[in-house]
């Protein structure tokens, strides 16, 4: 039995605690929670009959915690993940893993030194429609990739941002790109591969925050494909969609719904008998933007720890999407196209004289 503790008992903690505390994850159980806001910690602790801590040092000193799920504001993730690693705890950290690449590197290094595993939450990769699309990609059914698009059209009003002082700030949260759309940006890169360059624009349209509530971007992939990101929390009056479109020379798939969990289009030049079953079984929209992926994600974490398997999204994999998000913000600030990785131009290394 893998024993989990929750560090941070805010909005997202309800999802994590319901799964772990409600015994929905085979081989896992919730044993403790921690939050400096006593009412938040006490609420979850009382619901699931586990002890509450209000001090992180006291919490990490507990011997009955194997894994800590870090659910604190993004800007605090580095400090908290490194503290967990030094306490000998495996770590599950919510997205984005950090706000700065240097912090992500420090987190990865701390976990490596401590000999603990670092898991970054990217639950949409475990949505069944996404899994099916990935299987089609790996089987070569799309052929040459042409265009990938992600759309996040969600509603977050001023009351949402006013819930906590850290929301919508540069230091602790970032905007729609780093927070709400980070899962979708990760999936676009997961399907299409390395990004060469990005060009992005952003505005704060309907709320008063430091960062953006609306952004658009174009991407150029190493494989020659192009990409589009459309992300906003200024959809009114309610959430509209979170979607991924994959267009290739031999097929087109669009997965939509609130949480990239509903197949809208599934068409391939070379059809298979199983295609009809895919569209019939996986065209159901989940009840909210969290979708169904967290349960499969946690099951994956448990299997990795029990069987010593490699994680689908470890620290290095989580860093990839953070690098892309950082490039998007760099482009927003400069107004220019931003290259993601250095490409040698004048070096003669490996060249024929």
C-alpha positions in Angstrom: 0.0 0.0 0.0 1.5 3.4 -1.1 0.7 6.0 1.5 0.0 9.6 0.2 0.0 12.9 1.9 -1.4 16.1 0.4 0.6 19.3 0.7 -1.9 22.1 -0.1 -5.6 21.9 0.4 -7.0 24.4 -2.1 -9.3 24.0 -5.1 -7.5 21.2 -6.9 -7.0 19.2 -3.6 -10.7 18.2 -3.7 -10.0 16.1 -6.8 -6.9 14.5 -5.4 -8.4 13.8 -2.0 -11.6 12.4 -3.4 -9.6 9.8 -5.3 -7.0 8.9 -2.7 -9.2 9.3 0.4 -12.2 7.7 -1.3 -10.2 4.5 -2.0 -10.6 4.9 -5.8 -6.9 4.1 -6.4 -5.9 0.5 -6.0 -2.9 0.1 -3.8 -3.0 3.7 -2.5 -4.5 5.5 0.4 -4.6 9.0 1.9 -2.9 9.2 5.3 -2.4 13.0 6.0 -2.9 16.5 4.7 -1.2 19.8 5.3 -2.1 23.5 4.7 -1.2 26.6 6.7 -4.8 27.7 6.4 -6.3 25.5 9.1 -9.9 25.5 7.8 -8.8 24.1 4.5 -6.6 21.3 6.1 -9.3 20.5 8.7 -12.0 20.3 6.1 -10.3 17.5 4.0 -8.9 15.8 7.1 -12.3 15.5 8.7 -13.9 14.3 5.5 -11.5 11.4 5.2 -10.6 10.7 8.8 -6.9 11.6 8.5 -4.7 13.9 10.6 -4.1 17.5 9.5 -0.9 19.5 9.8 -0.4 23.2 9.5 3.4 23.2 9.3 5.4 21.6 6.5 8.3 20.5 8.6 6.0 18.6 11.0 4.1 17.1 8.0 7.3 15.9 6.2 8.6 14.4 9.5 5.8 11.9 9.4 7.1 8.3 8.9 3.8 7.1 7.4 4.0 9.1 4.2 5.6 7.5 1.1 4.5 10.1 -1.5 3.6 13.8 -1.2 1.3 15.3 -3.7 2.3 19.0 -3.9 -0.8 21.0 -4.7 0.4 24.4 -3.6 0.6 27.6 -5.8 3.0 27.0 -8.8 5.5 29.5 -7.6 6.0 27.5 -4.4 6.4 24.2 -6.1 10.3 24.3 -6.2 10.7 25.0 -2.5 8.1 22.4 -1.5 9.3 19.7 -4.0 12.9 20.1 -2.8 11.8 19.9 0.8 9.9 16.7 0.1 12.9 15.2 -1.7 15.2 16.0 1.2 12.8 14.3 3.6 13.0 11.2 1.5 9.5 11.4 0.0 8.5 10.6 -3.6 6.8 13.6 -5.1 3.7 14.1 -7.3 3.6 17.8 -8.3 0.7 19.6 -10.0 1.2 21.5 -13.3 3.2 23.4 -14.1 6.0 21.8 -12.2 7.6 25.3 -11.8 7.5 28.8 -13.4 11.3 29.0 -14.1 13.5 26.5 -15.9 16.2 26.9 -13.4 13.8 25.9 -10.6 12.7 22.9 -12.6 16.3 21.8 -13.0 16.9 22.3 -9.2 13.8 20.1 -8.5 15.0 17.4 -10.8 18.5 17.4 -9.3 17.2 17.3 -5.7 15.0 14.3 -6.4 17.9 12.5 -8.2 20.3 13.2 -5.3 17.7 12.0 -2.8 16.9 8.9 -4.8 13.2 9.7 -5.0 10.8 9.7 -8.0 9.3 12.9 -9.3 6.0 12.7 -11.1 4.5 15.8 -12.9 0.7 15.7 -13.2 -0.4 15.6 -16.8 -3.6 13.6 -16.4 -5.0 14.4 -19.9 -2.4 12.0 -21.4 -4.4 9.3 -19.7 -7.8 10.2 -21.1 -8.9 7.2 -23.1 -9.6 9.2 -26.4 -6.1 10.7 -26.1 -4.6 7.2 -25.5 -6.4 5.9 -28.6 -5.1 8.9 -30.7 -1.6 8.3 -29.4 -1.9 4.6 -30.4 -3.0 5.7 -33.9 0.0 8.1 -34.1 2.5 5.4 -33.0 1.0 3.0 -35.6 1.7 5.6 -38.3 -2.0 6.1 -39.2 -1.7 9.9 -39.5 1.2 9.7 -42.0 3.0 13.1 -42.3 1.8 15.5 -39.6 0.5 18.8 -41.0 -1.2 20.9 -38.3 -1.9 20.6 -34.6 -4.3 22.9 -32.7 -5.3 23.1 -29.0 -8.1 25.3 -27.8 -8.9 26.2 -24.2 -12.1 28.1 -23.9 -12.9 28.2 -20.2 -14.6 30.6 -17.9 -12.7 32.1 -14.9 -14.3 35.3 -13.7 -12.9 37.9 -11.3 -14.3 36.1 -8.3 -12.1 33.1 -9.2 -8.9 35.2 -9.3 -9.9 37.0 -6.1 -10.2 33.7 -4.1 -6.4 33.8 -3.4 -3.9 36.6 -3.6 -1.5 34.4 -5.7 -3.9 33.8 -8.6 -2.9 35.6 -11.8 0.4 36.8 -10.5 3.7 36.5 -12.2 5.5 35.2 -9.1 3.2 32.4 -8.1 0.8 31.5 -11.0 1.3 33.1 -14.4 -1.7 33.4 -16.7 -3.9 31.1 -18.9 -0.8 29.7 -20.7 1.0 28.5 -17.6 -2.0 27.5 -15.6 -5.1 26.4 -17.4 -3.6 25.6 -20.8 -0.4 23.9 -19.6 -2.0 20.4 -20.1 -3.0 21.2 -23.6 0.3 22.7 -24.6 2.0 19.5 -23.2 -0.3 17.3 -25.4 0.4 19.3 -28.5 4.2 18.8 -28.0 3.6 15.2 -27.0 1.9 14.4 -30.3 3.9 16.6 -32.6 7.4 16.5 -31.1 10.1 19.1 -30.6 9.2 22.8 -31.3 11.7 24.9 -33.2 10.1 28.3 -32.6 7.0 30.1 -31.4 5.3 33.5 -31.9 2.7 34.5 -29.3 0.4 37.4 -28.3 -1.7 37.9 -25.1 -4.1 40.3 -23.4 -5.9 40.7 -20.1 -9.4 41.0 -21.6 -12.0 40.7 -18.9 -10.3 40.5 -15.5 -7.9 42.5 -13.4 -4.8 40.4 -13.0 -1.0 40.9 -13.6 -0.9 38.2 -16.3 -3.0 37.3 -19.3 -6.5 35.7 -19.5 -6.3 35.3 -23.3 -3.5 34.2 -25.6 -2.8 33.0 -29.1 0.3 31.5 -30.6 1.7 29.8 -33.7 4.4 27.1 -33.5 6.8 25.5 -35.9 7.7 21.9 -35.2 11.0 20.2 -36.1 9.1 17.6 -38.3 7.8 20.5 -40.5 4.3 20.6 -39.1 2.7 23.9 -37.8 0.8 24.4 -34.5 -1.8 26.8 -33.1 -2.6 27.5 -29.5 -5.7 29.4 -28.5 -6.2 29.8 -24.8 -8.6 31.9 -22.8 -10.4 32.0 -19.4 -12.5 34.9 -20.8 -15.2 32.6 -22.2 -18.6 33.7 -20.9 -20.8 32.7 -19.3 -19.4 29.2 -18.8 -16.7 26.7 -19.9 -17.0 25.8 -23.6 -14.2 23.4 -24.5 -10.7 22.0 -24.1 -9.7 20.4 -27.3 -6.9 18.9 -29.4 -6.9 18.6 -33.2 -4.4 16.4 -35.1 -4.3 16.8 -38.9 -2.1 14.5 -41.0 -1.9 13.4 -44.6 -3.8 10.1 -43.8 -6.2 11.1 -41.1 -7.8 13.7 -38.8 -8.7 13.4 -35.2 -10.3 16.0 -33.0 -10.8 15.4 -29.2 -12.9 18.0 -27.5 -15.4 18.2 -24.6 -14.6 20.2 -21.5 -11.4 18.3 -20.8 -10.0 16.7 -24.1 -12.2 13.7 -23.3 -14.8 13.5 -26.1 -14.0 12.4 -29.6 -15.6 14.8 -32.1 -13.9 13.6 -35.3 -12.1 10.3 -36.0 -11.4 9.8 -39.7 -8.6 7.9 -41.5 -7.9 7.2 -45.1 -7.3 3.6 -44.3 -10.2 2.7 -42.0 -10.1 -0.1 -39.5 -13.0 -2.1 -38.0 -12.2 -0.7 -34.6 -12.7 2.9 -35.7 -16.5 2.6 -35.3 -16.1 1.3 -31.8 -13.8 4.2 -30.9 -16.2 6.9 -32.0 -19.2 5.1 -30.3 -17.5 4.5 -27.0 -15.5 7.7 -26.5 -17.8 10.5 -27.5 -18.9 11.2 -23.9 -18.2 14.6 -22.4 -17.0 14.5 -18.7 -19.0 16.4 -16.1 -16.3 19.1 -15.5 -12.9 20.4 -16.8 -10.9 17.9 -14.7 -12.2 15.0 -16.8 -11.5 11.4 -15.8 -7.7 11.3 -16.2 -6.6 11.8 -12.6 -7.7 8.3 -11.6 -5.6 6.6 -14.3 -2.8 9.0 -13.6 -2.6 8.0 -9.9 -2.9 4.3 -10.8 0.2 4.8 -13.1 2.1 6.5 -10.2 1.4 3.5 -7.9 2.4 1.0 -10.6 5.6 2.9 -11.2 6.5 2.8 -7.6 5.6 -0.8 -7.0 7.2 -2.2 -10.1 10.0 0.4 -10.4 8.8 1.4 -13.9 9.7 4.7 -15.6 7.1 7.4 -15.3 5.3 8.7 -18.4 5.8 12.2 -17.2 8.8 12.5 -15.0 10.7 15.7 -14.1 12.5 15.9 -17.5 9.3 15.3 -19.4 7.5 18.0 -17.4 10.4 20.4 -18.1 9.8 20.1 -21.8 6.4 21.8 -21.7 7.7 24.4 -19.2 10.4 25.3 -21.7 7.8 25.8 -24.4 5.6 27.9 -22.1 8.7 30.0 -21.2 9.3 30.6 -24.9 5.7 31.7 -25.4 6.0 34.3 -22.6 9.3 35.5 -24.1 7.6 36.0 -27.4 4.8 37.9 -25.8 7.2 40.3 -24.1 9.4 40.8 -27.2 6.8 40.7 -29.9 9.1 38.5 -31.9 9.4 34.8 -32.9 11.4 32.9 -30.3 13.6 29.9 -31.0 13.5 27.1 -28.4 16.8 25.4 -28.9 20.2 26.4 -30.1 21.0 25.2 -33.6 24.7 25.3 -34.6 25.3 27.5 -37.6 29.0 28.2 -37.8 30.4 25.2 -35.9 32.5 22.9 -38.1 32.2 20.0 -35.7 31.2 16.9 -37.7 31.5 18.7 -41.0 33.5 17.5 -44.0 36.5 19.8 -44.7 
